[in-house]
């Protein structure tokens, strides 16, 4: 008999605290950690959610007892929440010092929404190094130091803004960008962006709205920032722009002609992250 497979879930992290940050950590942020705790049924264990682990491991039970579970892995059953939950449960049961290198394709079972205590805030810390992979007592040999430096060299400079939820500044080459994940329904966000773009109000403080990503069922608008902008330089502008964006998303009136044209252009330029 064929093994039952997991159904595809368009918005796998819906219902988790901080859904847009889950998506950002899975698709956009190179190195970050966040807080989570399992339910009492699963031991009320504090765990570390991370973007990535060495060699794309699914999870790690460090020798010091800390359990880490990664969001950026090679496994995809069609339900990212189920995949991550399966890896987390295996890591919780594993001996300290064990890596869950891969989980294959899990059959239907508990999802993160079933395994995690949903009252615990999902607090993200963007990291400048992957040193958090290591037990603090680990002896740093020259070979290990070189390996960590190689891993760190691939980290894109990224900061999470304080002025808005799930908004990330990043520097790629000589350009800076703002990528701001939105929790609202995809069509609501597109309509709101179209309203602003149709009125030529989608940019702010010299920063240009250039399009959006679709990722894990939500929309991530992207702004190209004024050249040389640091994360702290855009905090005030984002704070001032946030109410305008919120008002545009809350507006449920039919789109006018300018907004409809803007929306068509936005949809044509979308990029889907999988």
N, C-alpha and C positions, 0 to 999 in steps of 0.2 A: 504494500500500500504506500502511495506517495506521501511524503511528509507534508503536513499542512503548513502553508507559508503565511507570513504576516501580510495583512492588507496594507496597501499604500495609504499613507496619511500625509495630506498636503501640508498641514500645519502641526507638526509633531510636538512642539513645545507649548502649545496653547494650554492654558490652565496652570502653568507653572509661574511662580513669582518671578518677575523680571524676564518674561518671554523674549522681548527684543534683545536683551543681553545674551541670552542663551544662543540666539541666532547669530549675533555678532561674533561670539566666541567660536561658534562652529564654522562660520564662513569667512570672517573678515579679519579678526584680531590674531596676530601671530603668537603672542605669548601672554597669557593671563591666567589667573586663578580666581575661583569664586567659592563662596561658602554654601554648604548644603548639609542637611541632616536627614537620616533615614527615619521612618516612622518607628513607633515602639515595637510594632510587629517585626521589624527588621533590625532591632537592637538599639534604636535611637543613637546611631553612630554618626559623629561628625565626619564628613568626607570633603575632599578637595576636588572640585570640578576644574579641569584644566583644558586648555586649547589642544595641546598635543603632548605626547610622551615619546621617549626614545623609540626609534624604529617604528613609529606609528602604533605602538602598543595600545590596546584597548583600555587597560587599567593596570594599576600597580599597587601592591600592598608592600609598602616600604618596610625595611627591617625595624624601624622605630615604631611601627604600628600604624602610621598614617596611610590612609587609603586615598589614592588619586584615581579619577576616572576621566578619560579624554573624550572630547567631542569631535576632534578631527582625526578620523580613522578611516581605514579602507573598507570597513564593513557597511553595507547598506541593504537592509532587508525591505525597505519601503517605509519603515517607521523608525526614524532616528531615535525617538524616545524609547522604544522597545530595545533597540540595539544597545543604547547606553545603559539602560537598566539591567540588561542581561550581563554586561561586562561588570557593572558595579556589584551585583549579587555574587558573581564568581570571585571578585577580588575580596569581598567581605569574608568569604568562606576560606580563602586561600591562606597559607602560612605566611607570616611576615617574611619579607625578602623575595616574594614571588611576583612575577609579572604575568598578566593575562595578555599574551601576545596577540591573540585573535580569538574571536568567538564564533566564526563561521556565520551562517544565517540562522538566527534564533527562530524557533517556532513561536506561535502566539503565547503570550505570558504577561507578567507584570510590566507596566510601563513606569517611567519616572514619576508620573502623576500618582501611581499606586505605591511607589517605594519611598518617596521623599515626603518629609513633613512640610506641607505647603504653607505653614505659618512662619517658617524660617526665611528671612530675607536673603535674596540672591545678591550678595555684595561682591562686585568685581574689582580685582586689583590687576591692572596692567603691569606686566613684568618686563624688565629690561634684559633679563638673563633667564636661561633655563636651569639655573642652579637650584631652583625649588624641586627639581626632580630628585635631588640627593638627600639622603638622611644627613642631618647636620654633623653627625659624628664620622661621616665618611672621610677616609684619608684621601686627600687630593694629590694623586701622583702626577708626574709630568704628562703621562699619556692621557689621563683623565682630564687634566687641565686643557690639553690641546683639543681633545674631543669636545669639551664644553665650549671652547672658544670658536671652534668650527660651527657648532650648532647656533651659538649666539650671533654669528656673523650674518645669518639669514633672517634675523628679526628686523622687520620694517618698523621704523620709529613710529610709535603709536601712543596716544594719550586718550583717556576717557575724560570728557569734559565734566566739570562740576555744575555748570549752568543749565544742563538739560539731561534728561534721562536717556541713556543708550546712545549718546552722541560721541563719536570718536574722531579725533584729529589724527591724521597720519601724514608722513612725508614719504613720497616715492620719487626717487631721483631728485630732480630740482623743483618738484612741484609739491604743494600741500593740498590736502583734501579734508573735507568734513563728510563723514558717513554717519547718518542719523537714522537708526532703526526705529520703525513706527509700530505701535501695538494695534492700531485700528485696522479694520478690514481693508483689504487691498483696494477695493473699488472706492472706498471712502477716501483713502489717501491719494489715489490718482485724481479723483475729482477735486480734492483740495489743492493739490499741486497745480492742476490745470487752471483753477480759478486764479491763483497767484501768478502763474506764468502768463496767462492771458491778459492780466492787468500790468504785466512787466514788474511784478512785485515779488518774484520768486528768489531774487538775490538780496543781499544785504551787505552794507559796509564795504562795497567793492568786491564781494565774493559772488561768484557766478554759479547758479544752479545749472548742472549739466546733464542730469538724468537720474536714473535709479536702478538699483538691483532688485530682483525678486529672489528671495531666499527663504526656504522653509515656510512658505505660505504668507510671508509678510513683505512689506516694501521698505527698502533702505534708500532714501533720497541721498544724492551726492552733490556737494558743492565744491567747485575748484576755488581755492582760497587765493587771496592776493599773495603774490610771490613773496616768499620769505616769512609768511605768517607763522608764528609759534602758537602752541595750544592756548597759552594764556592771552594771546592777542585777540582771540575770537570769542572768549568767554562772554564779554559784555554784549557783543553783537548778537550772539546766539540767544542770550537771555532776553534781549529786546525783541528779537524776531519770533521767539517761541509763541507769544500770544497771537501774533498774526497768523502763524501756521495753524494753531489750535482753532482759531475762529474760522479759517478756511475749511478745515476738516469738519467742523460742526455744522457748516452751512449745507442744508439739504435741498436748497432750491435748485431747479433745473439749470444746467450750464448754459451760459449765453454763447453766442457764435464764436467769440474770441476764445473762450475757455474750451469749447469743443475742438477747435482747430489745435489749440495747445495740447489738449489731451491726446489727439491722434498722433501728434509729433512725438510726445513722450512715449507712448506705447511702441511706436516704431523703433525707438532707440533703447528700449529696455534690455537689460542683461540678466539672464536667469542663472543663478549659482546653484549647482547641484553637487 
